[in-house]
Amino acid sequence: MKIKQLLFISFLLFVFLLPTVGSAQNNTGAFMTGEWLKYKLGYGFLNAGYASMEVKDTIYQGQNNFLIDGKGWTSGMVKLFFKVEDVYQSVIDKNTLYPNLFKRRVDEGGYKISKDINFDQEQARARVVDYKHNKETSFDVVKGVQDMISSMYFIRNTNLSNLKINQEITINLFYDQQLNNFKLRYLGKEIINTKFGKIKTLKFKPFVESGRVFKGENSVVVWVTDDENKIPVKIKADLVVGSLKAELESFKGLANAFPIIFN
């Protein structure tokens, strides 16, 4: 497996392998402009790189929107052998938390992707502009469809308190030029150790395709803070070769207190 695939997976798993439950509220109490999250990505015992997510304000088609700025990059020895600089941006309606525009700029050891996805939520259409191949294509989707960045912020602003153990949840996601239905299972609450101390979390197991990348369909586990922020703090994935881990490294600008257990 190539390093670029590993980093791509570890960066995106935090973002789109999360459930969509109920509907978003008109307020955004789970996050606010200025929030910044940074994750450390590891492959086995190797520190492979980092990923960051930042919430900004922007104007899109004359309306106030959030701009979620996501970045992923290699570091240390890995960077010497394989340089990765990925940028993902999502422009999200502040009221519905539905995406209006998604930008993907990938530069992984010479492999490049430059695409925009323009969402028409009312007409349930997605227009993909591929700048590298000078191509434009339109697709039928569903209203409320999410991109790989917006999905994280949509779920953070939904109510997870009514989930039952082993309840399966799905999310409508437009990715790789097709509409996908991702499933995952809620495993319950768990207190985990982090660099910040002990944290109360909600534990999820996404269903993933086994054989090509992952060791099995139950190979991935995601932990999200059990608080009003609902921040992904840890992920573990067993791969066909080796294992991946991503952990929250640093943060600032949270809308709510961080749930550290001090006793």
Protein Blocks (a to p, Z undefined) as FASTA:
>chain_A
ZZklmmmmmmmmmmmmccdehjadfbdfkbcehiacdddddehjbcfbdcddddddddee
hiacdddddddddehjllmmoccdddddddddfklopafbdcddddeehiacdddddddf
knopacdddfklopacdddddehiacfklmmmmmmmccfklpcehiacdddddeehiacd
dddddebjcddddfkbccddddddddddehjlmmbfklbccdddddfkopafbdcdddfe
ocdddddfbdehiabdcdddfZZ
